[in-house]
Amino acid sequence: MTSTTSNTTGTASKTTTSGTFTLLLFASASTFAGGVETLRLPAPTTLRGVFEALEARFPGMRDAVLRSAAVTVNLEYVDVDPDIDASAGQKRDGDVGGDATDKGDGLEMVINAGDEVGIIPPDVWYAGL
């Protein structure tokens, strides 16, 4: 849940409260998860946290599905570097640490309560060709 309040300077500030977000698993992501298509997970978190939660719940999913999958947040594609080891604290292009230059995209993107995240494996991309 997100609320907007006014601070002493008269500008609005956005605060995030805890809740859940919806995770949609398509095609082979759902198959790998035993047919699960929709999950409700705690928010706020990051895409890295989502990937870690999926790997913990469905061991092997990171390598089998997530490394090659497209990711959407609220119906917008998010640039996630496929070469990143999400568990190793790596940022873009395999670098560990450093300043992010992607303005919130990637594994550090914050997922808030009420958001919808989609995991879209390549088998869905190719089906439309």
C-alpha positions in Angstrom: 0.0 0.0 0.0 1.4 3.4 -0.9 0.2 6.7 0.5 1.1 10.3 -0.3 1.6 12.9 2.4 2.6 16.5 2.5 5.8 17.4 4.3 6.7 20.8 5.9 8.0 22.2 2.6 4.6 21.6 1.0 5.9 18.9 -1.4 4.4 15.4 -1.6 6.4 12.5 -0.3 5.7 8.9 -1.1 5.8 6.3 1.6 5.5 2.5 1.1 3.8 0.2 3.6 4.0 -3.5 3.7 1.6 -5.8 2.0 1.7 -8.2 -0.9 2.3 -8.2 -4.6 1.2 -10.6 -7.3 3.7 -12.8 -9.1 2.6 -14.3 -12.4 4.5 -17.3 -13.8 4.1 -18.1 -17.5 4.8 -21.2 -19.5 7.9 -23.1 -18.4 8.2 -20.9 -15.3 4.8 -22.3 -14.2 5.7 -25.8 -15.3 8.9 -25.6 -13.3 6.9 -24.5 -10.2 4.6 -27.5 -10.4 1.8 -25.8 -12.3 1.6 -22.8 -10.0 0.7 -19.7 -12.1 0.1 -17.0 -9.5 1.8 -16.3 -6.1 1.2 -13.6 -3.5 4.5 -12.6 -2.0 5.4 -10.0 0.7 6.2 -6.5 -0.3 8.2 -4.3 -0.4 11.1 -6.2 -1.9 13.4 -6.0 -4.9 13.5 -8.1 -8.1 16.6 -9.7 -6.6 14.5 -10.6 -3.6 11.8 -12.1 -5.9 14.4 -14.2 -7.7 15.9 -15.4 -4.4 12.4 -16.3 -3.1 11.6 -18.3 -6.2 15.0 -20.1 -6.0 14.3 -20.9 -2.3 10.8 -22.2 -3.1 11.7 -24.0 -6.4 15.4 -25.0 -6.3 17.0 -24.8 -9.6 14.6 -22.3 -11.1 17.3 -19.5 -11.3 19.4 -21.5 -13.8 16.5 -23.3 -15.6 14.2 -20.4 -16.1 15.1 -17.0 -14.5 18.4 -16.4 -16.3 16.7 -16.4 -19.7 13.2 -15.0 -18.8 11.9 -11.5 -19.5 10.5 -9.7 -16.4 7.6 -7.2 -16.3 6.5 -5.0 -13.4 3.1 -3.5 -13.8 3.0 -4.5 -17.5 6.3 -2.8 -18.3 9.4 -4.8 -19.3 12.3 -4.4 -16.9 15.9 -4.6 -18.0 17.5 -7.5 -16.1 21.0 -8.5 -17.0 20.8 -12.2 -17.8 24.5 -12.8 -16.9 24.0 -11.8 -13.3 24.2 -14.3 -10.5 21.3 -12.9 -8.4 22.6 -14.7 -5.3 26.2 -13.3 -5.5 25.3 -9.6 -4.9 26.2 -8.8 -8.4 24.9 -5.7 -10.2 24.8 -5.2 -14.0 27.4 -6.8 -16.3 28.7 -9.1 -13.5 30.2 -6.2 -11.5 29.9 -6.6 -7.7 28.8 -3.4 -6.0 29.2 0.0 -7.7 26.8 2.7 -8.6 23.7 1.7 -10.5 23.1 3.7 -13.7 19.8 2.2 -14.7 17.5 4.4 -12.7 15.8 1.6 -10.8 15.7 -1.0 -13.4 17.3 -4.4 -12.9 17.6 -6.5 -9.8 17.5 -3.6 -7.4 14.1 -2.3 -8.7 11.7 -2.1 -5.7 8.5 -4.1 -5.8 5.8 -2.5 -3.7 2.5 -3.8 -2.3 -0.1 -4.0 -5.1 2.5 -4.4 -7.9 2.3 -7.2 -10.4 5.4 -9.0 -11.5 5.5 -11.3 -14.5 8.1 -14.0 -15.3 8.0 -14.6 -19.0 10.3 -17.4 -20.3 11.6 -17.5 -23.9 9.1 -20.2 -24.9 6.4 -17.5 -24.7 8.4 -15.0 -26.7 9.0 -17.5 -29.6 5.4 -18.7 -29.6 4.3 -15.3 -31.0 6.8 -15.5 -34.0 
